[in-house]
Amino acid sequence: MSLKGSDLYCYDYETKKQIKFMHSLVGCFLISPTKACDNSSHDVNESINGVIYRRIELKLSQLFKRVFFVETEPEYEAWTTNIEKVIDPQRLNEFYVKDDLLGQGSFGKVYKGRSKATNEIVAIKYIDKKAMKAHEVSLQMNEIEILKTVSNNPNVIKLIEFFED
C-alpha cells in the first residue's frame, strides 16, 4: 500500500508494482480499533497463517468498507496517523478560506471560498446534520457518493473535497 495525497493505492502482492485498486480517502472514516471490536466479531489483532496482524478498517462509503492488515505496531501507528491526517475534518481551515455567504437552505449554507494552495475560487457547503432526519443524512451521503463518482463530467459540479465531523 502507499498513500499519495488523499489517495490510497494498493498493489499486487506478488509484483508490488501493479496497482490492484485505488481509493480516494476524501470523505472516508477510519474505524477505531475499539469500534472494530465492538461492531464485529474480529479483534484488533488477527492471526493469519500463524502471523499476528494489526487491523486497519476504513469506511469508504455508507455501504462499502475495506480492511487492511499490517504486521507491526510501528507500521500500524504510522498508517493510522497518516490516514487520520488525510481524513481529519479540521483540515478544511488548513486548505480553504471561507468568505461571503452565497446562499442558504433548510439544512445548510453555501459560502464563497478560496483554496490556500491554488487561490482557486470554490463554493464551500456547510450542512447541519443535527437538523436532518436519519434518512435525510443518508440521502446527503448518497449525493456525495454520486458526486465523487461523476465529478470529472463537465456537466456536473465538481466535488473537490469532502470533510465531515
C-alpha positions in Angstrom: 0.0 0.0 0.0 1.0 3.6 -0.5 -0.6 6.9 0.4 -0.3 9.7 -2.2 -2.1 12.8 -1.1 -5.6 11.7 -0.3 -5.4 8.6 -2.4 -4.6 5.1 -1.1 -3.0 2.8 -3.6 -3.0 -1.0 -3.1 -0.6 -3.1 -5.2 -0.4 -6.6 -6.3 1.1 -8.8 -3.6 3.4 -10.6 -5.9 4.9 -7.8 -8.0 4.5 -4.9 -5.6 4.2 -2.7 -8.7 0.9 -3.3 -10.4 -1.9 -1.3 -8.9 -4.8 -3.6 -7.9 -7.1 -0.7 -6.8 -7.1 2.9 -5.6 -9.4 4.6 -3.1 -9.8 8.3 -2.6 -9.9 8.9 1.2 -11.9 12.1 0.8 -15.0 11.6 3.0 -13.8 8.3 4.4 -13.7 7.3 8.0 -11.1 5.3 9.9 -12.9 3.0 12.2 -11.1 3.0 15.5 -9.8 -0.4 16.9 -12.3 -0.3 19.8 -15.2 0.3 17.4 -13.9 -2.5 15.2 -14.0 -4.8 18.3 -17.5 -3.6 19.4 -19.1 -3.8 15.9 -17.8 -7.1 14.7 -16.6 -10.5 15.8 -13.0 -9.6 14.9 -10.3 -8.5 17.3 -7.9 -5.6 16.7 -5.2 -8.3 16.2 -5.8 -11.2 13.8 -3.9 -14.3 13.3 -3.5 -15.4 9.6 -1.4 -18.5 9.0 0.2 -18.1 12.4 1.2 -14.5 11.9 -0.4 -11.8 14.1 -1.5 -8.8 12.1 -2.9 -5.4 13.2 -6.3 -4.5 11.6 -7.0 -1.1 9.9 -10.6 -0.7 8.9 -11.8 2.1 6.6 -15.4 3.1 5.9 -15.3 4.3 2.3 -19.0 4.9 1.9 -22.3 4.1 3.5 -22.2 0.6 2.0 -18.5 -0.2 1.5 -15.6 -0.7 3.8 -12.1 -2.1 3.4 -10.0 -3.9 6.0 -6.2 -3.8 5.7 -3.6 -5.6 7.8 -0.1 -4.6 8.8 2.5 -6.8 10.6 4.0 -4.5 13.3 2.8 -1.9 15.8 5.0 0.8 14.3 3.5 0.2 10.9 0.0 0.3 12.4 0.8 3.6 14.1 2.3 5.2 11.0 -0.6 4.1 8.8 -3.4 5.2 11.1 -1.6 8.5 11.9 -1.2 9.3 8.2 -4.7 8.3 7.3 -6.1 10.4 10.1 -4.2 13.4 8.8 -5.8 12.9 5.4 -9.3 12.5 6.6 -9.3 14.9 9.6 -12.3 17.2 9.3 -10.4 20.1 10.8 -8.3 20.2 7.7 -10.9 22.4 5.9 -9.5 25.5 7.6 -5.9 24.5 6.7 -6.7 24.4 3.0 -9.6 26.9 2.4 -10.5 30.4 3.4 -14.2 31.0 3.9 -15.6 34.3 2.5 -19.0 35.6 1.9 -22.3 33.8 2.4 -23.7 32.9 -1.1 -27.0 31.3 0.0 -28.7 29.0 2.4 -31.3 26.3 2.5 -33.1 24.1 5.0 -30.0 22.3 6.2 -27.0 24.4 5.4 -25.2 27.3 4.0 -23.0 27.9 0.9 -20.0 30.2 1.2 -17.6 31.6 -1.4 -14.2 30.2 -0.6 -10.7 30.2 -1.8 -8.1 27.4 -1.9 -5.0 28.5 0.0 -2.8 26.3 -2.2 -4.0 27.5 -5.7 -6.1 30.6 -5.0 -8.9 28.9 -6.9 -12.4 30.2 -6.0 -14.6 27.5 -4.7 -18.0 27.0 -3.1 -18.0 25.7 0.5 -21.2 24.0 1.5 -21.8 23.5 5.3 -24.6 21.2 6.2 -26.1 21.0 9.7 -26.7 17.2 10.1 -28.2 17.8 13.5 -31.2 19.5 11.8 -31.7 16.5 9.5 -33.5 13.2 10.0 -31.6 10.0 9.6 -33.0 9.3 6.1 -32.0 12.8 5.0 -28.5 12.3 6.2 -28.4 9.1 4.2 -29.7 10.9 1.1 -26.9 13.5 1.6 -24.3 10.8 1.8 -25.7 9.2 -1.3 -25.4 12.6 -3.1 -21.7 12.8 -2.0 -21.0 9.3 -3.2 -22.6 10.1 -6.6 -20.6 13.4 -6.9 -17.4 11.6 -6.0 -18.1 9.2 -8.9 -19.1 11.7 -11.6 -17.0 14.8 -10.7 -15.0 14.5 -13.9 -18.0 15.1 -16.0 -18.0 18.7 -17.4 -21.8 18.9 -16.9 -21.7 18.1 -13.2 -20.5 20.3 -10.4 -17.0 19.1 -9.3 -16.6 17.8 -5.8 -13.1 18.8 -4.8 -13.0 17.6 -1.2 -15.4 16.4 1.5 -15.0 17.0 5.2 -17.2 15.6 7.9 -17.2 15.9 11.7 
